């Protein structure tokens, strides 16, 4: 099963440049994405044709298997076009890393046989799948499935139980958890995504009832013991990709908002003002500080990723120090991006409140990013506790 011939990866000579071209398509889809709360066909076509959902897939199933830094830069370019598209790209890409932990034939079924194969999944702690001959019987409901409207497969993070319902426990007495994958067509999807920002992610709720999932389509995420692919990329966990990737979503959103403010400032004179926006000393200073803030956050995150890549090449794994650095730099970049968008929104004045201009959408999107788990201020507590010699909970590191 694991000796299949590899599928040729799509030729993506420069993924960042390709992402920049796709972003131009996304800008033209902005109103449609926001209105329909999903990515329209022309946006998805552009992203699939450029391989944007296959950047973290193993080469063995036709993926690009990019390094995390180049991938991060591509996500930021997509976010400059549209934050929802970049969010779906990062979520789907993190999910696609599951291919490194699946049997080769199962990975090929999901991704190799379908060039538009995408997984989406949500989180619902405490639900249980029961053992059945050859696999598992699954019942449950999962919310926040970003990209589920264009996904081809869904996943369920689930605790396992014996056939009689007795929960299975690992060596340390903790519940055994696996991720079970199944075709989207097997689930009932409920449209619950009436939200303020990141509307185009279509992060709906899905449910299944007594669904049989074969063992081959189950995995223990980020478990080195089950890792089949040995490329450098898979020294990183999906959690680290989610953290740094969603930071890239925030940074791309902030960059677009700041670019819009600079363009506006060159031509606007506010009502009842005697000075053009570009000649306002306070605005001049705020723009310069915002540019420095965003560039500093980006530079630090990129350096952390460079250092992590070098460590992975050298040691084959990431130390706790490096994992903490990724968490800290990612959370900081998300929060600083929000501050930059705040500056752009407020300095644009009344112009910012109109749907025809990009400010209010960028404002809504970046504030939706900060509400997700990767942007929580509690991550600063976790890292600070560790720096001061404590023993923090490491679930999100």
SVG drawing of the C-alpha trace seen along z (x, -y; Angstrom):
<svg xmlns="http://www.w3.org/2000/svg" viewBox="-28 -76 50 83">
<polyline fill="none" stroke="black" stroke-width="0.4" points="0.0,0.0 2.8,-2.4 4.9,-1.8 2.7,-3.6 4.5,-5.6 4.6,-9.3 2.3,-11.7 4.1,-14.5 3.7,-17.8 2.3,-20.8 5.0,-23.1 4.9,-26.2 8.2,-27.9 7.4,-30.8 4.5,-30.2 4.7,-33.7 4.4,-35.3 1.6,-32.9 -0.2,-33.9 0.2,-37.5 -1.5,-36.9 -4.4,-35.1 -4.8,-37.9 -5.7,-40.2 -8.6,-37.9 -9.7,-37.9 -9.8,-41.7 -12.4,-41.6 -14.4,-39.0 -14.5,-40.9 -18.1,-42.0 -19.3,-38.6 -17.3,-36.8 -18.7,-39.0 -22.3,-38.8 -22.5,-35.0 -20.4,-34.0 -18.3,-31.6 -15.6,-31.6 -17.2,-31.9 -16.2,-29.5 -13.8,-32.0 -11.9,-32.5 -11.7,-28.8 -10.7,-28.2 -7.8,-30.7 -6.6,-29.2 -6.8,-25.6 -5.1,-26.4 -2.2,-28.0 -2.0,-25.1 -2.7,-27.2 -4.4,-24.3 -1.6,-21.9 1.4,-23.8 1.8,-21.7 0.8,-18.3 3.5,-15.7 5.2,-15.5 4.2,-11.8 0.5,-12.8 1.2,-15.7 1.8,-18.4 4.5,-21.1 5.7,-20.3 6.9,-23.9 9.0,-25.0 6.9,-26.9 8.5,-30.3 7.8,-30.3 4.3,-29.1 3.8,-31.8 4.7,-34.5 2.2,-33.0 -0.6,-33.1 0.1,-36.7 -0.2,-37.6 -3.5,-35.8 -4.7,-37.7 -3.8,-41.0 -6.4,-40.0 -9.0,-38.6 -8.7,-37.5 -11.4,-34.8 -9.7,-33.1 -6.4,-33.2 -8.1,-31.8 -9.5,-28.9 -6.2,-28.3 -4.4,-28.1 -7.0,-26.0 -7.2,-23.6 -3.4,-23.4 -3.1,-22.6 -5.6,-19.8 -3.8,-18.5 -0.7,-17.8 -2.7,-14.8 -1.6,-13.1 1.8,-12.7 0.2,-10.4 -2.2,-8.4 -1.5,-5.2 -0.3,-6.1 -3.4,-4.7 -5.8,-6.7 -3.8,-9.9 -4.0,-9.3 -7.7,-8.7 -8.3,-12.1 -5.7,-14.2 -4.0,-12.4 -7.1,-11.2 -8.7,-14.6 -6.6,-17.7 -9.2,-19.8 -9.2,-17.6 -9.6,-19.7 -10.3,-18.7 -12.2,-20.8 -12.8,-20.1 -14.0,-21.6 -13.5,-21.0 -16.0,-19.4 -14.2,-18.1 -15.7,-15.1 -17.5,-13.3 -16.8,-9.6 -16.4,-7.1 -17.1,-3.4 -14.9,-0.6 -16.4,1.5 -14.9,4.3 -12.3,2.7 -12.9,-0.9 -15.1,-3.1 -18.7,-4.1 -19.0,-7.9 -21.8,-10.1 -21.5,-13.8 -21.6,-17.5 -18.7,-19.8 -18.8,-23.6 -16.4,-26.2 -15.5,-24.1 -13.8,-26.8 -13.9,-26.0 -16.5,-23.3 -18.5,-24.6 -15.8,-23.8 -14.2,-20.9 -14.4,-17.4 -13.7,-15.6 -14.4,-16.4 -12.6,-15.4 -13.7,-14.7 -11.3,-14.9 -12.8,-12.3 -12.2,-10.3 -12.3,-6.5 -14.4,-3.9 -14.7,-0.1 -17.8,1.4 -19.7,1.3 -19.0,-2.5 -16.2,-2.2 -13.7,-5.0 -10.2,-3.9 -7.3,-5.3 -3.6,-5.6 -0.6,-4.6 -1.0,-7.7 -4.7,-7.2 -5.6,-10.0 -8.4,-9.5 -7.3,-8.2 -8.0,-10.7 -7.9,-10.2 -9.0,-12.1 -11.5,-10.3 -11.8,-11.4 -14.9,-10.9 -16.4,-12.4 -18.2,-15.6 -21.2,-14.0 -21.7,-11.8 -22.4,-14.7 -25.3,-17.0 -24.2,-20.7 -26.0,-23.4 -25.5,-27.1 -24.8,-28.9 -22.2,-31.4 -23.9,-34.7 -20.9,-36.6 -19.2,-40.0 -15.9,-39.2 -14.2,-36.4 -17.7,-35.9 -16.3,-34.1 -14.9,-31.2 -18.3,-29.6 -17.4,-28.0 -20.5,-26.0 -21.5,-23.1 -21.6,-19.5 -23.0,-16.4 -23.0,-12.6 -25.1,-9.8 -23.6,-6.3 -21.2,-6.7 -18.7,-3.9 -15.1,-5.2 -12.5,-2.6 -9.3,-2.4 -7.2,-3.5 -8.9,-6.9 -8.0,-7.6 -4.9,-9.1 -3.2,-10.5 -2.4,-14.1 1.2,-15.2 2.2,-11.9 5.8,-11.1 5.1,-7.4 2.5,-7.5 4.4,-9.9 4.9,-8.3 6.5,-11.3 10.0,-12.3 10.3,-15.6 11.5,-18.7 8.0,-20.2 6.6,-17.5 9.0,-18.3 6.5,-21.1 3.1,-20.3 -0.1,-21.4 -0.6,-23.6 2.6,-25.5 1.4,-26.0 -2.0,-27.2 -0.4,-29.7 2.1,-31.2 -0.3,-30.9 -3.2,-32.8 -0.6,-35.4 0.1,-35.7 -3.6,-36.2 -3.6,-39.0 -0.5,-40.6 -1.8,-40.5 -5.1,-42.1 -3.1,-44.8 -0.9,-45.5 -3.9,-45.9 -5.6,-48.3 -2.4,-50.3 -1.9,-50.5 -5.5,-51.7 -4.9,-54.4 -1.7,-55.6 -3.5,-55.7 -6.4,-57.6 -4.1,-60.0 -2.5,-61.1 -5.8,-62.4 -8.2,-63.2 -8.9,-66.4 -11.3,-65.8 -14.5,-67.8 -14.2,-71.0 -10.4,-70.6 -7.9,-73.1 -5.1,-70.5 -5.0,-67.5 -4.6,-64.2 -1.1,-63.7 -0.1,-67.0 -1.5,-66.3 1.5,-65.8 -0.3,-63.4 -1.4,-61.2 2.1,-61.2 3.5,-60.0 0.8,-57.3 1.3,-56.0 5.1,-55.7 4.7,-54.0 2.1,-51.6 4.5,-50.6 7.3,-50.1 5.0,-48.1 3.9,-45.7 7.3,-45.3 8.9,-44.5 6.3,-41.9 6.7,-40.3 10.5,-40.3 10.5,-38.7 8.0,-36.0 10.0,-35.2 13.3,-35.0 11.7,-32.7 10.6,-30.4 14.0,-30.6 15.6,-29.5 13.0,-26.7 13.7,-25.4 17.4,-25.4 16.8,-23.5 14.6,-21.0 17.3,-20.4 19.8,-19.9 17.9,-17.9 14.9,-16.6 12.5,-18.1 11.8,-21.4 12.8,-22.1 10.4,-23.6 12.3,-26.9 11.6,-27.1 7.9,-26.0 7.5,-28.8 9.1,-31.3 6.7,-30.4 3.7,-30.8 4.9,-34.1 5.9,-35.6 2.6,-34.4 0.4,-35.8 2.3,-39.1 2.0,-39.5 -1.8,-38.9 -2.2,-41.5 0.0,-44.1 -1.8,-43.6 -5.0,-44.4 -3.5,-47.6 -2.3,-48.6 -5.8,-48.0 -7.2,-50.1 -4.9,-53.0 -5.9,-52.7 -9.6,-52.5 -9.7,-55.5 -7.3,-57.7 -9.5,-57.1 -12.3,-59.0 -15.8,-58.7 -14.5,-57.1 -13.9,-53.9 -17.5,-53.2 -18.7,-52.8 -19.0,-49.3 -17.6,-50.6 -14.2,-51.1 -12.0,-48.3 -11.5,-49.7 -14.6,-48.4 -14.2,-44.9 -10.5,-44.7 -11.5,-46.0 -14.1,-43.3 -11.8,-40.6 -8.8,-41.3 -11.0,-41.5 -12.4,-38.1 -8.9,-36.8 -8.1,-38.0 -11.1,-36.2 -9.9,-32.8 -7.8,-30.6 -4.5,-31.5 -4.9,-35.2 -5.7,-34.8 -3.9,-37.0 -3.6,-34.0 -0.8,-32.7 1.4,-35.6 0.7,-34.2 1.7,-30.7 5.0,-31.9 5.7,-34.3 5.1,-31.6 7.5,-29.3 10.1,-32.1 9.8,-32.7 10.5,-29.0 6.9,-27.8 5.3,-24.7 2.6,-26.0 0.0,-23.9 1.5,-23.1 -1.6,-22.3 -1.3,-25.2 2.5,-25.2"/>
</svg>
